[in-house]
Each structure stands twice: as C-alpha cells, then as structure tokens.
Amino acid sequence: MEALPSSPRHPPKYGSAVVQNALEQLASIDLIELCKEARIEHCRATRDLSSCGRYVHHVLNSCGHASLCAECSQRCDVCPICRSPIPDNGNRVWLRLYYKCIEAGLISKQHDERFQEKEDHGNPVNTDVQRLHSLFDVALQNNLTPLICHYITDICLDENAVSSDPLLAFLLDEVVIKDWCKRAVNALISEIGMIYRSGLEMMQSKLSQLQKFAAQLAGINSVLEVMIASFTEAVSAHVNDLHQLIENTLKAKQHLEAMIWCIRHRFIQDICSRYTDYESWSSDVIQRKASAEARKWPEFFDKQSGDNEANQGTLFIEQALQNLGIEQSYRNEEEAAISCLQNEQSSSMFCSTITADHSSLNRYPFKNLCEAVDILFLHGASDMVIAKQAILLYYIFDRHWTRPDSEWRYLLDDFAATFGITIRTLLECLVFCLLDDHSSEALEEACSLLPKISSKETHPKIAQVLLERHRPDMALVVLKSGRDSFSATENIEKDGISSLSEAVTAVRVRIEYGHLTEAFMYHRSYCSRVKEQRAADMIHSEDTLRSSWVYHIEVMTTEFCTVCIERNFVDKMIDLPWDSEEEKHLHKSLFDSACEMPTKPFGSLLVVYYLRRYRYLEAYEVDHNLQRFEQKKLESSTEEIASKIRTIAQWRENLVAKCLDMLPEVQREIVKAINTGEQSQFARTAQISSPVSHVFKAQSPAIELSSSFNPVLQNKSSLHSKNINALTDSGGMIRSSHSEFVRNVPSVLQSRVVSQAMPAFNMRSTAGGIFPSVGQNGESPFLRRAKDIKVILEKESFTLVHVLRNLSS
C-alpha cells in the first residue's frame, strides 16, 4: 500500500518515454487547462438522435477539445463543440493528461477501472475533484510542488479565473487545495505509522521510502504556507484550520526526519550507556536536581513582589523541557491526527518537572531513544524544532559522556551533518549537560569548553550556575564575552525583568570574585541606562512599579548590599560613591542587617558611612536608634553575645561623641534637642552637614527634613557642595554640575581653596560682613576646626573598622 490513494502499486519506469512525456506535459501545462484535464467529459456525437455519452479519453488534434470518444472521432468530420473540421490524415486524437498518467503508471489503474465506462456513478463533482487530486499527487511525488503553489496564486486567487459551469467553478476554488492537503497528509501519516509498527528490520528496509515521504510532507507544507500567506488578513475558522494542519504536517515531518536518523543507527541499541540501567540514571538525575536546589542563590523577585521561579527548572534540561510546553500539548485533542505515529510503549503523559518520586517514570530521562523522539517531536510547538534537537543531543551526551569517544562520538558528527547543527551548538549542549552534572570532573570539563563558545548568544543561566558552583572567575569570563547586556538598549526596553535578572547575576559575579569597584561601575551603568529609558512617574500601581527605573535601582542596590554583607565587604562598600536614590536602600539593608545580627558590625559601619561624608547628625541618629535596639537585645542575650554587643556599641559611641564634641555650638544644641526629645528624629530644622557648610549658613535657605526616622534620608551634602561651588571671584552665584561619582563626598579642602583664592577684604565686603574675621594666614577658625575633625575622623573610623572586623570574625 502506498501513501497516496492515487499512487500506483509499483513505481513507474522513469526512463521510459511514456513517463517522461506525461511529466513534461504536466510540468508545462497551462494551469487553467489543468482543471479541464481533470474533468470527466462525455462523447457528444449523436447516434440515432441520441448522444453517445461514453467517457472521452482523448482530445482532438485539430482544436484540442475533449468532445468525442475514440470510436466516434473516426467517423465524425467536425468537432461537436466548435464545428472545426477534423483532418483525415494522421492521428486525429491524442490521449488526455489524466489517462496518459494512468498509462505511464503515475496514477493507479484502479482509478481507471473505477471511473471508466461507468455512467451516472456517484456525484460528478466528487469525481472531478478526485481526478484533480490525483494530478496533484503526481506533482507532489515528482517534485512538482511549485505547480500546486502556482495553481493557488494564479488560478484560485485570480478574480478573472471564473466559469459559468458550476463544476468547473468548484475546481477553481482554493477549498479543493485545502481538501487535497488534508487527504494527502492523513494518507502519508497512516502509511508512515504502519511502517513504524512493522519492526526495526522492516523500517531499515524502507528507509528510502521514508525519505520520500519526508520530502512529500515538506512539499505539502510549502503549499499550506502559500495558502496561509494569501489569507493573512482573514480571521476565520478556515484560516485556523490551515494553521492546525500545517502544525500537524510539520510535526509529522520533523518526527519522521528524527526517526530516519534513529533507524539508521538502530536506535543506538548497540552502544553501551554509562548507566547500568534506567533506574540508576533516574536516581542520578534526581541527585543532580537536589544538588542544584541546595546551591541555588535566592531570586530577587521574592523580595519585592512575592513571585518566584517555581515553574522554572533548576537544571538546564528541566528548563528546556518546560519551555517546550510538552505537558500542555498532551492535553490538546487537536493533535489526535498524528498520535498514531507514537510508539505504543512511549509515555502516554509526560511531566517536565523532575521530582524525587521514583515511581514517576513519565519524566526525564527518557526510557529510550524512541520515546525521546516521540515525546519531543510529536508534542510541543513545531517552531521549537531547534530546541528539540538540542534536547535530543543533551540526551545522547548524558547517556554516553564518560564512555570512550570511539564508541559514540561518531553519532554526534552524523547528527550534526544530518540536521545542519554547528560545532558551537554541539559544544553548548555538552556544556549544559556537564553543568547539570554535580560532579567536579564535569565542572572542570565544562570550564575548559566555555571559552570556546562564550559569546553574546551564550545562555545567561551559565554564568548563574558557575557562580553557584563557586567558579566566579569562569562566570566573569562568560559575562565579559558578551553577556553584559546592559549596554544593549533593546534588551532593557523589550524585557526589563530578564535584563534585570542578568544584571543582578553580573553584579553578584563581580562581587564574589572580589572586583567590588567593577561591580559598582556595572551597577551604575545599568541603572543609568534604565533611568534614561523608563519614566519615573509611573509608579502608581504594582504592575508599573516592576517596570519602572525605581524598581530596578532598588533591586540592584539591595542585591549589591546583600552580597557584600554576606561576603563581609561592607567596609569597602561604604567607600563607594552612592547617590541619594541608592543610599535609601543601602541604609535600609545595613540597618535591617544590624537588627538581625547585632554582633556583626553592619550598624556601626552605617554610622561610619555618614561620618565619612561629614553628616554627623545623621550618624548620631543612626547610633541613637542602634543603642535603643541594643538595650532591648541585651536583656535576652547570653553573656558572650552581650559582651560583643557592648564592645561594638562602645567603640561606635566614642567615635560619634568625639565628632560631635568638635561641632559648632549650634549643631550641638540640635543634638541635645534630639536627645532630650524636644525635637523629633531628623526634625525640621536648618541642619548643616558639616562645620564648613556652617560658614555659609546665613546664605542658605532652610532645608526641610522628614519628621520621622525613615530610610529615605535627605542628602545634605548636596547643599554643602552647592554652597561652596556657588562663589566666584566676583562674588556672583553660578550653578555647578558635579560628577555623579563624587557629588555625595564633599571635601573640606574645597572650602580652603575658596578661602585662599579670595582676598580677606573681598570676602567680608561681598558677604556683607556675615563671615567671622579671618586670621593672618587667611583661614577662619571654623576651617581649622573642620581640618581637625577630618584628621580625627579618618584616624578613628579607620581604627573602628578594623576593630569591628576583628570582633565579627
């Protein structure tokens, strides 16, 4: 039995002149004439005042009309249709195309026996359609698919190709092509399924026939694509039908191509696996999953929105299978047409999630190669064929990796040659398999291969897994080879959360590797790019919050602080030039960590952070709140823990006290007011950040601060920086733009430069006498005090950091 109903039982002799003549006529025929060739014509000659009525197998040479049977053409002188004379010499007629194909063996003779000389047999419309379908079958089997495609575009879609004859008009409609495609696909699938069930030996003997079927499915797919392209603007069940048909056709073709490769290699039954049996392989995969979950870093989504990646696998193979959507495909009844291609022993249901339940066998690893091909290529979307081939490669790697190369490597070479897979894709699939393997040998081999494949197309999960497996050095190599995508504008625009996840990984890798400054530069570059692209005023709902630049900066800064806290890099982190937006999250992270771990130096380092920026009152406020918390903590702590807490608190309090003692009287009064409760925390007052800015107090407007202790702290150093840089040689005011990396670190030396560059009389006269008198060296008492505080602060904070480090260790 052949695939198409009109196919002959035995292949035609393509070397014969009859076959060649029939194919040449089919290839060169005018497409409008193809309909006429498919129609059944009855003889129009009259005998005893009645029509002859027999089937017409020939056309007249004189005019080309199929109007007379062979017998009547010999006795008639003119054509019954056009009345053209029929010449007496030579052949009066020649065989019609349909019957010529039957005579050449291109169409089965059973169709000739069924329809020849049987008047009033069935519906004449169905008969004509079947004959046209038979001609399409011949075109499909002989690589003449473009003829069918042109029939759609030039005849079915041509508004001028019309006929008053209802039978001919029906043959000109595209529904005829759609029905033929359905019939041809179902016939091919039925024939292929019968071969699959015939056993391995029979399948090997029919390999050439299976390859022809694959070519025919590809041809039908081309026809369907032309039909869908012609109905792009139409939304109807007709178009949906075509999409489902093309999906089934593609799946059957892709499955057949994979099966042909498997049949050629006898489903790799003759190659030993590195596992003793399926159960041991399954147990190893479960162990990989457990190891991956144990080492997995927390996802940043959990902290903001409560989302998690429970639906995303921790292993590469698990995530790849989930992306195929195989589980949903098993519940899709529309795929019943290709279900006959699946082996009876293959899983009737598949779960892409790997669990520790040993009784669950419908998950990875596949039982055998046949089941792998059935699950991958008969389910899931057909446009994921490259991913399916990669998963099949992963399966082969996983099955044989530790075996000698001579036993199985040739399989990969043949697989790559058959499906057009590049060396880079082969190595990438091997790296995925090695990184999923929890052994150290697999990790080392993966690291040796990564420099060969790292590029912009490298999977972002690779760097994440390398970080989790304590190889930040190799993760950094992968990132610097192209995965640092913050500079690609379109990535952040199109998929902000995906880019954010990759950016978080990049920062984690750099901090873990010890490149703190580089991590901060990456963080700042990413945040700056996001801020340029995303509006800051769209934060009124939870959905818009997650896509705003505020959310990105919060996640990036919080992750930066979290990793630094875990790796004990806080003393280095507080030296980085954080801006006001980032400082809010830095403050919250350090303060929360100090409350969670009071024996650690995080709260004291937060105080040092403000002291180094000459923001003494904020430092005092943090110390004040930490003391209140520590007093409560001491009530329920052991003696050892209480001793550590008291030591840390004492060092911190001494440093803050020394700095406050050096402040001007006005600021000391503010501190006393806060301490006695006369003013609330960060009260509304004209708070000045440093003794230097107190010199210009009368020139600055009052700053309104928040009335309660809140992580959103005002950046008072910006006022100080603006006041100092506002003076010019002529006493005028100008706006000064500061570098983003230094605008939060005003220096006392800036004031000294201004005072030395401006004569004493100029300063007094310009400011209207509001400045204190200047000494002989041109330096005010406040500037001298600022210098003293600077020296003390640098010395004491340096000592405090080292003491805190020793205590925490």
Secondary structure as UniProt FT lines:
FT   TURN            5..6
FT   TURN            14..15
FT   HELIX           17..28
FT   HELIX           31..38
FT   STRAND          46..47
FT   TURN            48..49
FT   STRAND          50..51
FT   STRAND          58..60
FT   TURN            61..63
FT   HELIX           70..75
FT   TURN            80..82
FT   STRAND          93..95
FT   HELIX           97..103
FT   TURN            104..105
FT   HELIX           109..115
FT   TURN            116..117
FT   TURN            119..120
FT   HELIX           124..141
FT   TURN            142..143
FT   HELIX           145..151
FT   HELIX           152..156
FT   TURN            159..160
FT   HELIX           166..171
FT   HELIX           175..196
FT   TURN            197..198
FT   HELIX           200..205
FT   HELIX           207..229
FT   TURN            230..233
FT   HELIX           237..264
FT   HELIX           266..268
FT   TURN            269..270
FT   HELIX           278..295
FT   HELIX           301..304
FT   TURN            310..311
FT   HELIX           316..324
FT   HELIX           326..330
FT   HELIX           333..341
FT   TURN            344..345
FT   TURN            358..359
FT   HELIX           369..377
FT   HELIX           382..384
FT   HELIX           385..400
FT   TURN            401..402
FT   HELIX           405..419
FT   HELIX           423..436
FT   HELIX           440..453
FT   TURN            456..457
FT   HELIX           460..468
FT   TURN            469..470
FT   HELIX           472..478
FT   HELIX           479..483
FT   HELIX           485..487
FT   HELIX           489..494
FT   HELIX           496..513
FT   HELIX           516..533
FT   TURN            536..537
FT   HELIX           542..546
FT   HELIX           549..566
FT   TURN            567..568
FT   HELIX           570..573
FT   TURN            574..575
FT   HELIX           580..596
FT   TURN            598..599
FT   HELIX           602..611
FT   TURN            612..614
FT   HELIX           616..634
FT   TURN            635..636
FT   HELIX           639..661
FT   HELIX           665..676
FT   TURN            681..682
FT   HELIX           691..694
FT   TURN            695..696
FT   HELIX           697..699
FT   HELIX           717..725
FT   TURN            729..730
FT   TURN            740..744
FT   HELIX           748..757
FT   HELIX           760..767
FT   TURN            776..777
FT   HELIX           781..808
//
